[in-house]
Amino acid sequence: MARIALIGAGSIVFTRNLCSDILLAPALQDSTIALMDIDPARLAQAHDLVQALVDRRDLKARVEATLDRRAAVTGADYVITTFQQGGLDAYALDIDIPRKYGVEQCVGDTLGPGGVFRGLRTIPVLWDLCDDMDELAPDALLINYVNPMAINCWAVDAYSGRPHVGLCHSVQGTSEMLARWIGVPYEEINFLCAGINHQAWFLEFRRGKEDVYPLIWEAIERQEVYDQEPVRIDLMKHFGYFVTESSGHASEYVPYFRKNARMVEEELAPRFKNPRDFWFDFARTGGYLRHCQNRVKVAQEEYRELIDGSRPIPTERTHEYGSAIIEAMETNVPARINGNVPNRGLITNLPEGCCVEVPCLVDANGIQPTVIGDLPPQLAALNRTNINVQSLAVEACLTGDIEAVYHAIMLDPLAAAVCTLPQIRAMVDEMLAAQKQWLPQFSLD
């Protein structure tokens, strides 16, 4: 009977999806799920939801809820992180302060000033959690869903070296989208995808032994397809391969699309002609922050309906990898995922020790990454522009050197495209002052 601890259980969507997936896996239906959050109200709601899933499926699983992280972790076999240090208040600072300096982030949770500072806030919490796990759950696998994925996982490896994997859903979602574009049933598709989180590349896309990449090249010439993913399609046309993260998000990691507010509002955002207005707003500055703020009320209503039985509970597992990993390790029935792991000779033209996203085999032996070798040189070069930023963010936390924070953002492709060096220094000063309460690793007095 596995013990699974969820740290940040107040995360509405992740808790619902991950716990539902776990409870739909036959081998995990007698697990203990330990929910932990710092918000008592959201924790109570999460407990009621997961207990409702157990009761309505008539399962033997046990659900615990606690405000004490150490209690949740004690004896755990798997620890899943889904928390957001500083919540939406800190997130708003990540978007609003850089915008004053001309840095137009639509998500700001992976790279750029927003991604760097989200990492700086998150890493001390992850390190404390690793210390708890070393003491209370030494054999547990850490499964991290918290962004910035690469910065966080790299920091975990550099600090603790303990077993971990970082999970995202961009590989699954993008491969499903590409299969739809070319009209091939997804179950007939196999692919090879590797790089870094949110900037991994579909190196191969096949139907059996047939290379169907030519069908993708044909599909992206259709206007209705281009309107869904204009940035990713432009990147494919110029770099030769399709990238994993959505167009709005992908536009933040390169210097080409968001050079000023006018460019974002008048050129970039109008290119999204998907019928869902979400994509238009998502590309605009702060689009995902607004989505998160608006989503809270909607999600609360969905939770209430799931708990009281007026909304049907899920009957199928999502494409999240979390439950598949736990199931494979518990049953020794192999599963294939794309995971974020330390680069130990996996991608040979990316820096050793950085965090890479590669195919992994999972069974009772744990996470076993695939050696990729060299990426095409232009893809590795683009990845390295992002890895430079990640490296300095991790260095800043490991050493307490605030200068490394300035250097990280000076090297960020988007910030460097729009700001002078003095402007970047002033922006970082303002962000450090505003977020001081979440940055215990630095001497900011």
C-alpha positions as CSV (number, residue, x, y, z in Angstrom):
1,M,0.0,0.0,0.0
2,A,1.7,3.1,-1.2
3,R,1.8,6.3,0.8
4,I,1.6,9.4,-1.5
5,A,2.1,12.8,-0.1
6,L,0.8,15.9,-2.0
7,I,2.5,19.1,-0.9
8,G,0.5,22.1,-2.1
9,A,-2.8,20.2,-2.1
10,G,-4.7,23.5,-2.3
11,S,-3.7,23.6,-5.9
12,I,-7.2,23.1,-7.3
13,V,-6.7,21.6,-10.7
14,F,-3.6,19.5,-9.9
15,T,-5.2,17.9,-6.8
16,R,-8.3,17.0,-8.6
17,N,-6.6,15.5,-11.6
18,L,-3.7,13.8,-9.9
19,C,-5.7,12.2,-7.1
20,S,-8.4,11.1,-9.5
21,D,-5.8,9.5,-11.7
22,I,-4.2,7.7,-8.8
23,L,-7.6,6.4,-7.6
24,L,-8.4,5.1,-11.1
25,A,-5.3,3.0,-11.2
26,P,-6.3,-0.5,-9.9
27,A,-2.9,-1.1,-8.2
28,L,-3.2,2.2,-6.3
29,Q,-6.7,2.1,-5.0
30,D,-5.7,1.1,-1.5
31,S,-3.1,3.9,-1.2
32,T,-2.9,6.4,1.5
33,I,-3.0,10.0,0.1
34,A,-1.6,12.5,2.5
35,L,-2.7,16.1,1.6
36,M,-0.7,19.0,2.9
37,D,-1.3,22.8,2.4
38,I,-0.7,25.9,4.4
39,D,-4.2,27.2,3.8
40,P,-6.7,25.5,6.2
41,A,-9.8,26.3,4.1
42,R,-8.3,25.1,0.8
43,L,-6.9,22.0,2.5
44,A,-10.3,21.1,3.9
45,Q,-11.8,21.5,0.5
46,A,-9.1,19.3,-1.1
47,H,-9.7,16.6,1.6
48,D,-13.5,16.6,1.0
49,L,-12.9,16.3,-2.8
50,V,-10.5,13.4,-2.6
51,Q,-12.6,11.7,0.0
52,A,-15.6,12.1,-2.3
53,L,-13.7,10.4,-5.1
54,V,-12.9,7.5,-2.7
55,D,-16.4,7.2,-1.4
56,R,-18.2,7.5,-4.8
57,R,-15.9,4.8,-6.3
58,D,-16.2,2.6,-3.1
59,L,-12.5,2.3,-2.7
60,K,-10.3,1.3,0.3
61,A,-7.9,4.3,-0.1
62,R,-7.3,6.4,3.0
63,V,-7.2,10.2,2.8
64,E,-5.3,12.3,5.3
65,A,-5.1,16.1,5.5
66,T,-2.5,18.1,7.5
67,L,-1.0,21.5,7.8
68,D,2.2,19.9,8.9
69,R,4.5,19.1,6.0
70,R,6.7,16.7,8.1
71,A,3.6,14.7,9.1
72,A,2.6,14.4,5.5
73,V,6.0,13.3,4.4
74,T,6.7,10.8,7.2
75,G,6.9,7.3,5.7
76,A,6.0,8.5,2.2
77,D,6.9,6.4,-0.9
78,Y,6.2,9.3,-3.2
79,V,6.1,13.1,-2.6
80,I,4.4,15.2,-5.2
81,T,4.9,19.0,-5.2
82,T,2.3,21.3,-6.6
83,F,2.6,24.4,-4.4
84,Q,3.1,28.1,-5.5
85,Q,5.3,29.9,-3.0
86,G,3.8,33.4,-2.5
87,G,0.6,32.6,-4.3
88,L,-1.0,34.9,-6.8
89,D,0.2,38.0,-4.9
90,A,3.9,37.1,-5.6
91,Y,2.9,36.1,-9.1
92,A,1.4,39.5,-9.8
93,L,4.7,41.1,-8.8
94,D,6.5,38.9,-11.3
95,I,4.4,40.3,-14.1
96,D,3.8,43.9,-13.0
97,I,7.3,45.1,-12.1
98,P,9.0,43.8,-15.3
99,R,6.2,45.4,-17.3
100,K,7.2,48.8,-16.0
101,Y,10.6,48.2,-17.6
102,G,9.2,47.0,-21.0
103,V,9.4,43.3,-20.4
104,E,6.1,41.9,-21.6
105,Q,5.6,38.4,-20.1
106,C,2.4,36.5,-20.8
107,V,3.1,33.7,-18.3
108,G,6.4,34.5,-16.6
109,D,6.8,31.3,-14.7
110,T,9.6,29.6,-16.5
111,L,12.3,32.1,-17.7
112,G,12.6,35.8,-17.7
113,P,12.4,38.0,-14.6
114,G,9.2,36.2,-13.5
115,G,10.5,32.7,-14.0
116,V,13.8,33.5,-12.2
117,F,12.0,35.1,-9.2
118,R,9.5,32.3,-9.0
119,G,12.5,29.9,-8.8
120,L,14.2,32.0,-6.2
121,R,11.1,31.8,-4.1
122,T,10.5,28.1,-4.6
123,I,14.0,26.7,-4.2
124,P,14.3,27.3,-0.4
125,V,11.0,25.5,0.1
126,L,12.1,22.5,-2.0
127,W,15.4,22.3,-0.2
128,D,13.6,22.2,3.2
129,L,11.3,19.5,1.8
130,C,14.4,17.5,0.7
131,D,15.8,17.8,4.2
132,D,12.5,16.5,5.6
133,M,12.5,13.6,3.1
134,D,16.1,12.7,3.8
135,E,15.1,12.3,7.5
136,L,11.5,11.0,7.3
137,A,11.2,9.3,3.8
138,P,14.7,8.5,2.6
139,D,13.6,6.2,-0.1
140,A,10.8,8.3,-1.5
141,L,10.7,9.6,-5.0
142,L,10.2,13.4,-5.4
143,I,7.8,14.1,-8.2
144,N,7.9,17.9,-9.0
145,Y,5.2,19.7,-10.9
146,V,6.3,23.2,-9.7
147,N,7.6,25.7,-12.2
148,P,10.1,26.9,-13.2
149,M,10.7,23.2,-13.8
150,A,14.3,23.2,-15.0
151,I,15.5,25.7,-12.4
152,N,13.8,23.9,-9.6
153,C,14.9,20.4,-10.5
154,W,18.5,21.5,-11.2
155,A,18.5,23.1,-7.7
156,V,17.2,19.9,-6.1
157,D,19.9,17.9,-7.7
158,A,22.7,20.3,-6.9
159,Y,21.5,20.6,-3.2
160,S,20.4,17.1,-2.3
161,G,21.1,14.7,-5.2
162,R,18.0,12.7,-4.1
163,P,15.9,10.8,-6.6
164,H,13.5,13.1,-8.4
165,V,11.7,13.7,-11.7
166,G,10.0,16.9,-12.9
167,L,6.7,16.5,-14.8
168,C,4.9,18.6,-17.3
169,H,2.1,18.0,-19.8
170,S,3.4,19.9,-22.8
171,V,4.9,16.8,-24.5
172,Q,1.6,14.9,-24.2
173,G,-0.6,17.9,-25.2
174,T,1.6,18.8,-28.2
175,S,1.9,15.3,-29.6
176,E,-1.8,14.9,-29.3
177,M,-2.3,18.2,-31.2
178,L,0.1,17.3,-33.9
179,A,-1.6,13.9,-34.4
180,R,-4.9,15.8,-34.9
181,W,-3.4,18.2,-37.4
182,I,-2.2,15.3,-39.6
183,G,-5.3,13.1,-39.1
184,V,-3.5,10.1,-37.6
185,P,-5.0,8.3,-34.6
186,Y,-2.9,9.1,-31.6
187,E,-2.5,5.5,-30.5
188,E,-0.7,4.9,-33.8
189,I,1.9,7.7,-33.2
190,N,5.3,7.2,-31.8
191,F,7.8,10.1,-31.4
192,L,11.1,11.1,-30.0
193,C,11.1,14.4,-28.0
194,A,14.0,15.9,-26.1
195,G,15.5,19.2,-25.0
196,I,14.6,21.2,-21.9
197,N,11.3,21.8,-20.2
198,H,9.0,24.0,-22.3
199,Q,11.6,24.0,-25.1
200,A,11.9,20.4,-26.0
201,W,11.8,19.4,-29.7
202,F,10.0,16.7,-31.6
203,L,13.1,15.1,-33.3
204,E,11.0,12.3,-34.8
205,F,7.3,11.9,-35.4
206,R,6.2,8.5,-36.9
207,R,3.3,6.3,-37.6
208,G,4.8,2.9,-37.1
209,K,7.9,3.1,-39.2
210,E,6.6,5.8,-41.5
211,D,8.0,9.3,-41.0
212,V,5.0,11.6,-40.8
213,Y,6.9,14.8,-40.2
214,P,6.2,15.8,-43.9
215,L,2.5,15.7,-43.0
216,I,3.2,18.3,-40.2
217,W,5.0,20.5,-42.7
218,E,1.9,20.3,-44.9
219,A,-0.5,20.9,-42.0
220,I,1.2,24.2,-40.8
221,E,0.5,25.7,-44.2
222,R,-3.2,25.6,-43.5
223,Q,-4.4,28.9,-42.2
224,E,-6.7,27.4,-39.6
225,V,-3.7,25.5,-38.2
226,Y,-1.4,28.5,-38.3
227,D,-4.0,30.6,-36.4
228,Q,-3.8,28.1,-33.5
229,E,0.0,28.2,-33.1
230,P,1.6,31.1,-34.9
231,V,4.8,31.3,-32.8
232,R,5.5,27.6,-32.7
233,I,5.0,27.4,-36.4
234,D,7.3,30.3,-37.1
235,L,9.9,28.7,-34.9
236,M,9.5,25.4,-36.8
237,K,9.9,27.2,-40.1
238,H,13.1,28.9,-39.0
239,F,14.7,26.2,-36.8
240,G,13.4,23.1,-38.5
241,Y,11.5,21.3,-35.6
242,F,8.3,21.6,-33.6
243,V,8.7,22.8,-30.0
244,T,6.7,21.6,-27.0
245,E,5.3,24.7,-25.3
246,S,2.3,26.7,-26.5
247,S,2.8,29.8,-28.7
248,G,2.2,32.4,-26.0
249,H,4.6,30.7,-23.6
250,A,7.2,29.9,-26.3
251,S,7.3,33.6,-27.3
252,E,8.8,34.5,-23.9
253,Y,11.9,32.3,-24.3
254,V,13.3,33.9,-27.4
255,P,14.0,37.6,-28.3
256,Y,11.9,37.7,-31.5
257,F,8.2,38.2,-30.6
258,R,7.7,40.5,-27.6
259,K,10.1,43.5,-28.0
260,N,7.5,46.0,-26.8
261,A,3.9,46.4,-25.7
262,R,2.8,47.6,-29.2
263,M,4.3,44.6,-30.8
264,V,2.5,42.3,-28.4
265,E,-0.9,44.0,-28.6
266,E,-0.9,44.9,-32.3
267,E,1.1,42.2,-33.9
268,L,1.4,39.1,-31.8
269,A,-1.9,38.7,-30.0
270,P,-4.1,39.3,-33.1
271,R,-2.4,36.4,-34.8
272,F,-4.2,34.0,-32.5
273,K,-7.5,33.4,-34.2
274,N,-8.5,30.3,-32.4
275,P,-12.2,30.5,-31.6
276,R,-11.4,30.5,-27.8
277,D,-10.7,34.0,-26.6
278,F,-8.4,32.5,-24.0
279,W,-5.6,32.2,-26.5
280,F,-5.8,35.8,-27.6
281,D,-5.6,37.0,-24.0
282,F,-3.1,34.4,-23.1
283,A,-0.5,35.9,-25.5
284,R,-1.0,39.4,-24.0
285,T,1.0,40.6,-21.0
286,G,-0.2,39.0,-17.8
287,G,-2.7,36.8,-19.7
288,Y,-2.1,33.7,-17.7
289,L,-2.1,35.6,-14.4
290,R,-5.6,36.9,-15.3
291,H,-6.6,33.3,-16.2
292,C,-5.4,32.0,-12.8
293,Q,-7.2,34.9,-11.0
294,N,-10.5,34.2,-12.8
295,R,-10.1,30.4,-12.6
296,V,-10.2,30.4,-8.8
297,K,-14.0,31.2,-8.6
298,V,-14.9,28.7,-11.4
299,A,-12.8,25.9,-9.9
300,Q,-14.3,26.5,-6.5
301,E,-17.8,25.9,-8.0
302,E,-16.5,22.7,-9.8
303,Y,-15.1,21.4,-6.5
304,R,-18.4,22.0,-4.7
305,E,-20.3,20.1,-7.4
306,L,-17.9,17.2,-7.3
307,I,-18.1,17.0,-3.6
308,D,-21.9,17.2,-3.3
309,G,-22.4,14.8,-6.2
310,S,-24.1,17.2,-8.7
311,R,-21.2,16.9,-11.1
312,P,-20.0,13.5,-12.4
313,I,-16.6,12.4,-11.2
314,P,-13.9,11.6,-13.8
315,T,-14.1,8.1,-15.2
316,E,-10.8,8.1,-17.2
317,R,-7.3,9.1,-16.3
318,T,-5.8,12.3,-17.7
319,H,-2.5,12.4,-19.7
320,E,-0.5,13.5,-16.6
321,Y,2.4,11.2,-16.0
322,G,2.2,11.2,-12.1
323,S,0.0,8.3,-11.6
324,A,1.7,6.3,-14.4
325,I,5.0,6.6,-12.6
326,I,3.7,5.5,-9.3
327,E,1.8,2.6,-10.9
328,A,4.8,1.4,-12.8
329,M,7.1,1.5,-9.8
330,E,4.6,-0.3,-7.6
331,T,3.7,-3.0,-10.1
332,N,7.0,-3.3,-12.1
333,V,4.9,-3.0,-15.3
334,P,7.0,-0.5,-17.4
335,A,5.7,2.9,-18.5
336,R,7.3,5.4,-20.8
337,I,7.2,9.1,-19.9
338,N,9.1,12.3,-20.8
339,G,10.7,13.5,-17.6
340,N,12.9,16.3,-16.4
341,V,16.1,14.8,-15.0
342,P,19.8,15.7,-14.5
343,N,21.8,15.7,-17.7
344,R,24.3,12.9,-17.0
345,G,25.5,12.4,-20.5
346,L,21.9,12.3,-21.9
347,I,22.1,15.2,-24.3
348,T,25.7,15.5,-25.1
349,N,25.7,19.1,-26.6
350,L,24.0,20.6,-23.5
351,P,25.8,21.3,-20.3
352,E,26.5,18.4,-18.0
353,G,24.3,18.6,-14.9
354,C,21.7,20.9,-16.2
355,C,18.1,19.7,-16.2
356,V,16.9,18.1,-19.5
357,E,13.6,16.7,-20.6
358,V,14.0,13.3,-22.2
359,P,12.1,10.0,-22.7
360,C,12.4,7.8,-19.6
361,L,11.5,4.2,-18.8
362,V,9.8,3.7,-15.4
363,D,9.5,0.4,-13.5
364,A,10.4,-0.9,-10.1
365,N,13.9,0.3,-10.6
366,G,12.7,3.9,-10.8
367,I,13.2,6.6,-13.4
368,Q,15.6,5.5,-16.2
369,P,16.4,8.2,-18.7
370,T,17.2,7.7,-22.4
371,V,20.5,8.8,-23.9
372,I,19.8,11.1,-26.8
373,G,23.3,12.2,-27.9
374,D,23.6,15.5,-29.7
375,L,20.6,17.6,-30.6
376,P,20.6,19.4,-33.9
377,P,23.1,22.2,-33.3
378,Q,20.6,25.1,-33.8
379,L,18.2,23.5,-31.2
380,A,21.0,23.0,-28.7
381,A,22.1,26.6,-29.2
382,L,18.6,27.9,-28.5
383,N,18.3,25.7,-25.5
384,R,21.6,27.0,-24.1
385,T,20.4,30.6,-24.2
386,N,17.7,29.4,-21.6
387,I,20.1,27.1,-19.7
388,N,22.4,30.1,-19.1
389,V,19.7,31.8,-17.2
390,Q,18.7,28.7,-15.3
391,S,22.4,28.1,-14.3
392,L,22.8,31.5,-12.7
393,A,19.5,31.4,-10.9
394,V,20.6,28.1,-9.3
395,E,24.0,29.5,-8.6
396,A,22.4,32.5,-6.8
397,C,20.6,30.2,-4.4
398,L,23.5,27.9,-3.8
399,T,25.9,30.7,-2.9
400,G,23.6,33.5,-1.7
401,D,25.2,35.7,-4.3
402,I,22.7,38.4,-5.3
403,E,25.0,39.5,-8.2
404,A,24.1,36.1,-9.8
405,V,20.4,37.2,-9.9
406,Y,21.3,40.3,-11.9
407,H,23.4,38.2,-14.2
408,A,20.7,35.7,-14.8
409,I,18.2,38.3,-15.9
410,M,20.9,40.2,-17.9
411,L,21.3,37.0,-19.9
412,D,17.6,36.3,-20.3
413,P,16.7,36.5,-24.1
414,L,13.6,38.5,-23.6
415,A,14.8,41.0,-21.0
416,A,18.1,41.5,-22.9
417,A,16.1,42.3,-26.1
418,V,14.2,45.2,-24.5
419,C,16.2,46.5,-21.5
420,T,19.6,48.2,-21.0
421,L,21.9,46.8,-18.4
422,P,21.1,49.7,-15.9
423,Q,17.4,49.1,-16.5
424,I,17.8,45.4,-15.7
425,R,19.6,46.2,-12.5
426,A,16.9,48.7,-11.5
427,M,14.2,46.1,-12.2
428,V,15.9,43.4,-10.2
429,D,16.4,45.8,-7.3
430,E,12.7,46.5,-7.3
431,M,11.8,42.9,-7.5
432,L,14.2,41.9,-4.7
433,A,12.7,44.6,-2.4
434,A,9.1,43.6,-3.2
435,Q,9.7,39.9,-2.7
436,K,12.1,40.0,0.2
437,Q,9.8,38.0,2.5
438,W,10.1,34.9,0.3
439,L,13.9,35.1,-0.3
440,P,15.5,33.8,2.9
441,Q,18.7,32.7,1.0
442,F,19.8,36.3,0.5
443,S,21.0,39.0,2.9
444,L,18.6,41.8,1.8
445,D,18.7,44.0,4.9
